Amino acid sequence: MKWRVVAVLATLVPIGVIAVQFDIQLQDLLAIGLLPFVASVLIMMAKLGLQGAKFTYIAKSYASGVGSAVTLSGVRVGAEFIKFSTPMFIGAEFIMIYYLHKKKVPPSKSAWIAFVDIVTEVLAAGILSIAAAALALAAGSYTVGVVVLAVSVPITAIWTVLFFLSARRDFRVPRMLRALARRAARERGTHYIDEADKWLEGICRTSRENAGSAKSSRVFVNSLLMSLASWVLYGISFLAIAVGVGYAITAFDSVMAVMAANAIANLPVTIGGAGLAELGIFGYLNDANPFDFSLPEGGVEWNAIVGWRIATYYIPIVITWLLLVKLALSRVRRSDV
């Protein structure tokens, strides 16, 4: 896990550049105020907690003996560390599958549970991000609007199509990846490809078994609503910081700005969207073009953005790391229910 530490340290570079470029001093961050900052952190923790509750709900809907609600929620929150320390916020699904596998849940069912969790997460984020892009375009912020759409639409469409098509056909590793794996690792590569095909086949089989059932539809809809609520909480986290610096913004605009920034941060350019999220929210709220990051009259200030990023990324990444090591990666007993 040493490379994870390096990855997290690398995320400090963009925010350090922003602090130097725009002369953000410690006193500027302290001007936000302790209460608004703590409120933002607590709102972010509530967002993560709701994600944990959703994973618990999905897991217990499809499997038994998977652990207590507290443990399952902690595992899901801990899995966010992987998302925080990789480009495009991917990887949490592998932690969920790994934990469920240790609980003796069949591989196909473990993958299905993680699949439902991730698809509802992506779909909810996509809905809000696309709405934010539409509002940006309507307001004349064409650059931000187009970038958000260019990222959100393909990601949302791919995951949604894969989810619903999985009940109709079996997926296999694409031929190009299959050929590359065999060329790079020969017998081992072939083994991994075969295992991946079995895993995909299991997901599709489980999808067919649950397709169209009232239970599956209920779980999906409820999980989607929980995901929407968690993303709204994430959006409101910026409102708490804005209040601290006296920046006038509504809860709705705060959610739209954060979801636009979240979409931009999904570009596979930096670890954890470092720098992209900050520039995204600045551009959305200040109608900036890609080459003008000067502060307009009455615009949101950089200290608010940096403070928000610390509250919703750098503090949670420590908490998620502790939960990841304590729960998801620790020894699990089958009787732990």
N, C-alpha and C positions, 0 to 999 in steps of 0.2 A: 504493500500500500504506500510505499515511499513516494511513488510517482504521483499519488493523489495529493500529497503534501506539496510537491513541486507545482502541481496544477493549481492548487488553491493560492499559493504564493504568486503565481503568474497572473492571477486575476487582480492583484493589487497594482500591477503596472498601469493599466488604463486609468484607474481612478486616481493614481498618483500623478499621472500626466495631466488629467483634468484639474486637479488641485493646484498644480504648478502653473498651468497655462492661464487659469482664471483667478490666480492669487487667492485661493481659499485657505484661510487661516483657521487654527483651532478655535479661536473666539467666534468665528463665523458659524461653525458647527454648534458651539455651545449656545449661540443665540437662538437656536431652535427651541431650546427649553427642554428640561428633563421630562416633564409630563407628556408633551406631544411625542417625544422620541420613544418613551416607554409604551405609550398607547399604540404607536405604529408597530413596535415589536410584538406586543400582545395580540394585535389584530392579525399579524403574520402567523403567530403561533396558533391562533384560532383557525386560520386557513389550513395550516398543516394538520391540525387536529381533525378538521372536517374530512380531509383526505384520508386520514387514518380510519375514521368512522366509516367512510365509504368502503374502504378495502375490507374492513371487518364485516360489513353487511354482505358484500359480494362473496367473501370466503365462506362465511357461515351459511350462505344460501345454497352453496354447491358442495360443501365438504363438511365433515364432522371431525372432531378431535384435533382441530387446528390451533388450539390455544385460546386463552382468554381474550376478551375484547381489548383490554389494556395492552396486552402483549402484541396482538395483531396491529393495533393502531400505532404502537411504538415502532414496529418493524416497518410499517408503511412510511412513517415520518423519517425514520432512519435511512430508508431507501432514497429519499430525496437528496442525500449527500452525493450520491452517484450522479444524479441529474445536475446538481450544482457544480460538479467538477468535470463535466464533459461538454463538448460542443453540442448544440441543438437540444440540450436537456434530455438526453437519452440514457438508459441504463437502469432505471429504477425497477423495470419489469423483471430483470434478471435476479435482483435481490428478492423480490416477491416469490418468484418461481423457486429459487434456492431454498428459501425458508419453508415453503410448502412441501418441497421435496424432502426436507429433513423431518417433516411431520408425517411422512409416509403417504402423502397425497399423490395419486398417480400422475405421471408427467403430463399427460394430455389435459387432465383437469386442472393441474397447477397452471399450465400455460393459458388455459381458457379463463381462469379467474384473473390472471394478470392482464390478459387481452381485453376483457370487459372493463377493467379498471383504467387501462391506458386509453382505450377508444373513447370512453365517456369523458375522460380528462381532455383529450385532444379535440373532440367535437365541441365541448362546452367552450374551450378557449377559442376555437375557430369561429364559433358563432359571435362571440363578443369582439374578437379582433376584426372580423369582417365588418361588423357594425361600426366599429371605430374608424375603419378605413373609409367606409361610405360617408361618414360624417366629415372626415378630413377632406375628401374630394369635394363634398358639397360646400365646404368652407373655403375652398381654393387652395388647400395644402396638397397639391398634386404629388409632390415627391414622396412625402410621408405616406399618403394614401396608396399610391401605386406600389411602394415597397412592401407595405403591410399586406396588401392583397396578393402580391407576388409570392410572399412567403406563406400566408395563412391558407389560401385556397388550395394549393397543391397538397400541403400536409394534411389538411382536414379531409380533402377528397380521397386521398390515398388510403388513410386509415379507415374511413367510413366505408369505402368500397370494399376493402379487404374484409372488413367485419361481416358485411352482409353477403358477400360472395363466398365466404368460407363455408356457408351452409349449403352451397350449390355445387362446389367443385373442390378437388384437392389441390393444394398449392405445393410446389416443389421449388427447390433452389434454382434460380435462373441458370441457363446453360453457360452463360459467360462466367459467372462466379464459380460454377462447377469446374469448368476448364481451368480457370486460374488456380483454384485450390489444388487440383490434381497436379498441375505443373509445378506449383511452388512446394507442396509437401508430399507429393506422390501418394504412397499408401495411407499415410496419416491423414492427408487431405481428403482422400476418398472416404475414409472412415468418418471424418467429421461431416462431410456432405451427406453421407447415408444417414447419420444420426439426426442431422437437421431435417432431412426429408421425413423421417419417422416422427419427429416432433411436430412438423407442420401437418402431417397426416392425422396425428392425434388431435390437434386443435380443430381441424376441419370436421373430424368425426364427432367430436364433442359438440361442435357448433350445430351439426345436423341433428344431433340428439335433442338439442334444446331449442332449435329453430321453431318459431311459431307457438311455442307453449306459453300459457298465460303467466307461468312463473318467470320464465326467461324475459318476457316483455316487461313484467312488473319490475324485475331487478334492474333491467337496462334503463327504464324511464326514471326510476327512483335514483339510480346512480348518476344519471345525467343531471338531474335536478340538484343533487348534492355537489356535483362538480361545478355547476353554474354558481351555486352559492359560495363555494370556496374561492372561485375566481373573483367574484364580486368583493369578497372580503379582502383579497389581495389588492384590488383596485382602490378600496377605501383606505388602505394603509398609507397611501400618499396624502390623502386628505388630512390625516392627523398631523403629518409633518408640515403641510401647507399652512395649517392653522397656526403653527408655532412661529412661522416667519411672516405671518400677516398676508399671505397670498390668497386672494379671493378665488375660490373654485368650488363648484358644487360636487356632491357625491357622484353624480352621474358622469360629469366631465372627468373626475378623478379616475373612475373605473375605465372610461374610454381611453384616457391617456396611458394608463398603466398597461392595458391590454394591447394597445398599439406598440408600446415599448417592448412588451413581452414577445410579440410576434417578430419584431426586428431583432431581438436578442436570440431568436432561434436560428439566425443565419450562422452556418458553421464556420465562423471566422475566429472567435475567441472562446476561451474556456468559461462556461457559465454565463455567456453573453456579456462578459466584462467589457465595459465601455459602450457597447451597443445599446444596452438598456438605458444608460444615462443619456446618450445622444438621442435615442428614440423618444424619450419622454420630453426632453427639451424641445426637439423639433416639433412634436405634436402640439405642445402647449404654446409655443412661441411662433408657430408657422414659419420656422426657419427653413431655408434651402440648404442643400448639402454643403455649401461652401461659406455659410454665414452663421456663426454661432455667437455673434455679439448679442448682448442682452437688450431687447427692446423695452421701451417705456412700459412699465406695469407688467412686464413678463416675469415668469417664474425664475428665481435666482438659482445659481449653481449650488449654493450651500444646501438648499432644500433638496435638490436631487441627490447630492452626495450623502446627505443625512438619511434620506429615504433608502438609498442603496445599502448603507451600513445596517440599517434597522431590518431590512427585509432579505438581505443576502449574507452579509458577513457574520452577523450574530446567529442567524438560523443555521449556517453551515457548521458552526461549532456544535450546536445542539443536535443536529442530525447525525453528525459524526459519532457523537457519544452514544446515541441510540442505535446506530448501525452496528457498532462494535459490541455494545452491551446485549442487544437483542437479536438482530438479524444474523450476525456472524458468530454468536456464542453457541455453545452446545445446547441442543434442544431435546427435552425428554418428551416422549410420546404421551406420557400421562399428564403433561402440563396443560390442563384445560380449565 
